[in-house]
Amino acid sequence: MNYLSAENIGRDLGERWLFKGLTFGILQGEKVALIGSNGSGKTTLLNMVAGVTETDGGEISIRKDIRTGYLEQDPDLNEHQTVLETIFNAENEITTAIKNYEIATETNDVDLMATAIETLDALQAWDYEAKVKQILGKLGIHDFDKLISQLSGGQRKRVALAKVLIDNPDFIILDEPTNHLDLETIEWLEGYLATSNTTLFLVTHDRYFLDKVSNRIMELANNQIHKFTGNYAYYLEKKAEREAIDAVVQEKNQQRLKKELEWMRRQPKARTTKAQYRIDAFHDLKEKTSGHKKEEKIELNVRTERMGKKIIEIHDISKSYNGKTFIDHFNYTFKRGDKIGIVGKNGMGKTTMLDIIMGLTKPDSGKVVKGDTIKIGYYSQGGLDFSEDQKVIDAIREYAEFVKLGDGRELSISAFLTMFLFPPKVQHNYIHKLSGGEKRRLQLMKVLVQSPNFLILDEPTNDLDIDTLNVLEEFLEAYSGCLLVVSHDRYFMDKIIDHVFAFEGHGYIKDFPGNYTEYRNYKDEQEKEQQAEAKPKEEIKEEKAAVVTEEKKKLSYKEKREFEQLEKDMAAMEKRKGEIIELMNGGETDFEKLHALGAELENIKSSLEEKEFRWLELSELA
């Protein structure tokens, strides 16, 4: 069944087309990931599919009998509503039935009450509020009565994500759903989406998330959509094959172009003019080859400032806020080449640790001692520090004209920007024309170009595309200084870091040698060991239960009487249940009686469930 069909759609920016003539479809059950470079139009395309932005040509069709949910990159929520009011404000069968139930209670509308109760029964939605609170809790939202205006940007996005998941639409569109989530929450969301039957269309840069959740990849590049049936690992394999084929074709085109160029340069002999078709073919071939320039790869081993023996020493620091301990007597002495990742749930104090090291926050006790030769470069997840009317190249040129490489060579700022995927044409654009991801990349460039020997990066991967992440990873792998990074990108952490500071709660920070996956494996082993230690007690209980069961091969006289009575009680309760439902759906108009009948019905259902469970236990013995 086709859920989405897009035919020849495009987006005209005035001076250029962002993309044009895109055609694709999404079938029921597919989990499609859209990838592409920052500024290629991924968010614009999602907005078009969701109906937020109109297309400049072409047509998008979504199946009429399905419900669609959209998580925007920057969700627009009602500032004056609480978290729970925001969730219950969603429009679906359950929330409509709940609202009708509340209206019927206030207005004594018997028919509306009966319809609402019937709907809530059919949807098994009497525990809807508990489900709402469970999903909010999984996403790290625990203060349900807090106003949206009092939430941070990250918390707002998590509330918006919870709203989409709880609404449970047939077709979900997600724009960077893992941004602002901690690692544990990302893994929960990954499992939730991977095992659900929901049809997905999402944009994300989290490569582990892509690999586990998606079953089809669409790449938006050079105004075209490239489609790959499979997960992210399959996409990488097939893309490499395609690029290899393109390289062979390009080599042949270059050889043909060389021959044609020789022919074009020769003066005509027998005739006064060259064949026009041959000239046209030459220009076509030249255009094809010019679009595939071979890139020269420069290894960005940037020279850092000289580093003395003393780097940074953390001496017994502690920090608490409002009675909650975030850091409790932590010590560490940084060594040359340390590449450390900080992990833990949101609100554990990871950014507080960075601020203390930077000197922006004072610890309650202890101290941080910084070596005289240490030059810190700090990339925070706060606001962007640029003038929107400034040109891209001027924003970086303020800090340096050249970047010194490790081998003594110098790289111009223009070349350095090019390596970080800002080609010369973009370098002379104004910053306000950049996408959100491109601005983040430029902010990161501003930190790196100053040649720090100690890098502190707080969520550097947010809003960056996969190509940029690959460049950044190569840069950091070759980086000779110290690195301290907070990131929720597991792929990035596994590739870059060799040491973990794990915030495990109550101020305790685990100093673990290894990358993130190795730390997770260590934690899993710990849990298994704890379960193994507790297992003998459980086995003893099971053995005792088995002995008791063996002794009770036959029902006792008392149990026989209980078994017989249960059958009679259950039959009577089923009869009464039918009578109540008939009365509620019949001509009864007294609201108080209806309310009492509703309460009695709930009691009967609960009691009947208990009796059925006991009846099953006794029937097995019988």
Long-range contacts (C-beta under 8 A, 24 or more apart in sequence): 1-27, 1-28, 1-63, 2-26, 2-27, 2-28, 2-63, 3-27, 3-28, 3-30, 3-62, 3-63, 3-66, 3-170, 3-171, 3-199, 4-49, 4-60, 4-61, 4-62, 4-63, 4-171, 4-201, 5-60, 5-61, 6-48, 6-49, 6-58, 6-59, 6-60, 6-61, 7-58, 7-59, 7-60, 7-61, 8-57, 8-58, 8-59, 9-48, 9-55, 9-57, 9-58, 9-59, 9-60, 10-55, 10-56, 10-57, 10-58, 11-41, 11-44, 11-45, 11-48, 11-53, 11-55, 11-56, 12-56, 12-57, 17-56, 17-223, 18-44, 18-223, 19-44, 19-45, 19-220, 19-223, 19-224, 20-57, 20-223, 21-58, 21-223, 22-58, 22-220, 22-223, 22-224, 22-225, 23-58, 23-225, 24-218, 24-225, 24-227, 26-171, 26-199, 26-201, 27-199, 28-170, 28-199, 29-197, 29-199, 30-199, 30-200, 30-215, 30-216, 31-193, 31-194, 31-199, 31-200, 31-202, 31-213, 31-214, 31-215, 31-216, 32-200, 32-201, 32-202, 32-214, 32-215, 32-216, 32-217, 32-218, 33-202, 33-203, 33-204, 33-210, 33-213, 33-214, 33-216, 33-217, 33-218, 33-232, 34-201, 34-202, 34-203, 34-218, 34-219, 34-220, 35-203, 35-205, 35-210, 35-217, 35-218, 35-219, 35-220, 35-235, 35-465, 35-466, 36-219, 36-220, 36-221, 36-465, 37-221, 37-421, 37-465, 37-467, 37-468, 38-421, 38-435, 38-436, 38-437, 38-438, 38-441, 38-463, 38-464, 38-465, 38-468, 39-434, 39-435, 39-437, 39-438, 40-220, 40-221, 40-465, 41-220, 42-175, 42-203, 42-220, 43-73, 43-175, 43-203, 43-435, 45-220, 46-70, 46-173, 46-175, 46-201, 46-203, 47-72, 49-173, 49-201, 50-173, 62-171, 63-171, 66-169, 66-170, 66-171, 67-92, 67-167, 67-169, 67-170, 67-171, 68-169, 68-170, 68-171, 68-172, 68-173, 69-164, 69-167, 69-169, 69-171, 69-172, 69-173, 70-164, 70-172, 70-173, 70-175, 71-157, 71-160, 71-161, 71-164, 71-172, 71-173, 71-174, 71-175, 71-177, 72-160, 72-175, 73-175, 73-176, 73-179, 73-436, 74-153, 74-157, 75-156, 75-157, 75-159, 75-160, 77-148, 77-156, 77-159, 77-160, 78-148, 79-147, 79-148, 79-149, 80-147, 80-148, 80-149, 81-147, 81-148, 82-144, 82-145, 82-146, 82-147, 82-148, 83-136, 83-141, 83-143, 83-144, 83-145, 83-146, 83-148, 83-151, 83-159, 84-129, 84-132, 84-144, 84-145, 86-148, 86-159, 86-163, 87-132, 87-136, 87-159, 87-162, 87-163, 87-166, 88-132, 90-163, 90-166, 90-167, 92-167, 92-168, 92-169, 93-119, 93-123, 94-120, 94-123, 94-125, 94-128, 97-123, 97-125, 98-125, 98-128, 105-595, 108-591, 110-588, 110-589, 110-591, 110-594, 113-591, 113-594, 113-598, 114-584, 114-585, 114-594, 117-584, 117-598, 118-585, 126-602, 131-166, 132-162, 132-166, 135-162, 135-165, 135-166, 136-162, 138-185, 138-188, 139-181, 139-185, 139-189, 140-181, 140-182, 140-185, 140-345, 140-346, 140-347, 153-180, 154-179, 154-180, 154-346, 155-180, 161-189, 165-192, 168-198, 169-198, 170-198, 170-199, 171-198, 171-199, 171-200, 171-201, 172-198, 172-199, 172-200, 172-201, 172-202, 173-200, 173-201, 173-202, 174-200, 174-201, 174-202, 174-203, 174-204, 175-202, 175-203, 176-203, 176-204, 176-205, 176-463, 177-202, 177-204, 178-204, 178-206, 178-209, 178-488, 179-462, 179-463, 180-346, 180-462, 181-346, 181-488, 182-344, 182-345, 182-346, 182-488, 183-343, 183-488, 183-490, 183-516, 184-345, 185-345, 185-346, 186-488, 186-490, 205-461, 205-463, 205-464, 205-465, 205-466, 205-469, 205-489, 206-488, 206-489, 206-490, 206-491, 207-232, 207-466, 207-469, 207-489, 207-491, 208-490, 208-491, 246-292, 250-289, 250-292, 253-285, 253-288, 253-289, 253-292, 254-289, 256-285, 257-282, 257-285, 257-286, 257-289, 260-285, 298-411, 298-415, 298-419, 299-474, 299-478, 300-405, 300-416, 300-419, 300-471, 300-474, 300-475, 300-478, 301-405, 301-406, 301-407, 301-478, 301-480, 302-403, 302-404, 302-405, 302-406, 302-448, 302-451, 302-475, 302-478, 302-479, 303-404, 303-405, 303-406, 303-408, 303-451, 304-375, 304-451, 304-452, 304-453, 304-479, 304-480, 304-481, 305-373, 305-375, 305-451, 305-452, 305-453, 306-373, 306-453, 307-336, 307-371, 307-373, 307-374, 307-453, 307-481, 307-482, 308-371, 308-372, 308-373, 308-374, 309-371, 310-369, 310-371, 310-372, 311-335, 311-336, 311-338, 311-371, 311-374, 311-454, 311-482, 312-357, 312-368, 312-369, 312-370, 312-371, 312-374, 312-454, 312-482, 313-368, 313-369, 314-357, 314-366, 314-368, 315-366, 315-367, 315-368, 315-369, 316-365, 316-366, 316-367, 317-356, 317-363, 317-365, 317-366, 317-367, 317-368, 318-363, 318-364, 318-365, 318-366, 318-507, 319-349, 319-352, 319-356, 319-361, 319-363, 319-364, 320-364, 320-507, 325-506, 325-507, 326-352, 326-353, 326-503, 326-507, 327-352, 327-353, 327-356, 327-363, 327-507, 327-509, 328-506, 328-507, 328-508, 328-509, 329-366, 329-507, 330-366, 330-509, 332-501, 332-511, 334-454, 334-482, 335-482, 336-482, 337-480, 337-482, 338-482, 338-483, 338-484, 338-499, 339-476, 339-479, 339-482, 339-483, 339-485, 339-496, 339-497, 339-498, 339-499, 340-482, 340-483, 340-484, 340-485, 340-497, 340-499, 340-500, 340-501, 341-485, 341-486, 341-487, 341-493, 341-496, 341-497, 341-499, 341-500, 341-501, 341-515, 341-516, 342-484, 342-485, 342-486, 342-500, 342-501, 342-503, 343-486, 343-493, 343-500, 343-501, 343-502, 343-503, 343-516, 343-519, 344-502, 344-503, 344-504, 345-503, 345-505, 348-503, 348-505, 349-503, 349-507, 350-486, 350-503, 351-381, 351-458, 351-486, 353-501, 353-503, 353-509, 354-378, 354-380, 354-456, 354-458, 354-484, 354-486, 357-456, 357-484, 358-456, 373-453, 374-453, 374-454, 375-450, 375-451, 375-452, 375-453, 375-454, 376-452, 376-454, 376-455, 376-456, 377-447, 377-448, 377-450, 377-452, 377-454, 377-455, 377-456, 378-447, 378-456, 378-458, 379-443, 379-444, 379-447, 379-455, 379-456, 379-457, 379-458, 379-460, 380-458, 381-458, 381-459, 381-462, 384-439, 384-440, 384-442, 384-443, 385-443, 385-446, 386-431, 386-439, 386-442, 386-443, 387-431, 388-430, 388-431, 388-432, 389-430, 389-431, 389-432, 390-430, 390-431, 391-427, 391-428, 391-429, 391-430, 391-431, 392-417, 392-422, 392-426, 392-427, 392-428, 392-429, 392-430, 392-431, 392-434, 392-442, 393-417, 393-427, 393-428, 395-431, 395-442, 395-446, 396-442, 396-445, 396-446, 396-449, 399-446, 399-449, 399-450, 400-449, 400-450, 400-451, 403-449, 403-451, 404-451, 406-478, 406-480, 413-449, 416-445, 416-449, 417-445, 419-471, 420-444, 420-445, 420-468, 420-471, 420-472, 421-467, 421-468, 421-471, 436-463, 437-463, 437-464, 437-465, 437-468, 440-464, 441-468, 444-472, 448-475, 452-481, 453-480, 453-481, 453-482, 454-481, 454-482, 454-483, 454-484, 455-479, 455-481, 455-482, 455-483, 455-484, 455-485, 456-484, 456-485, 457-483, 457-484, 457-485, 457-486, 457-487, 458-485, 458-486, 459-486, 459-487, 459-488, 460-485, 460-487, 461-487, 461-488, 461-489, 461-492, 490-516, 490-517, 552-621, 553-621, 554-621, 555-618, 555-621, 555-622, 559-618, 559-621, 560-622, 562-614, 562-618, 563-615, 563-618, 563-619, 563-622, 566-611, 566-614, 566-615, 566-618, 567-615, 569-611, 570-608, 570-611, 570-612, 570-615, 573-604, 573-607, 573-608, 573-611, 574-608, 576-604, 577-601, 577-604, 577-605, 577-608, 580-604
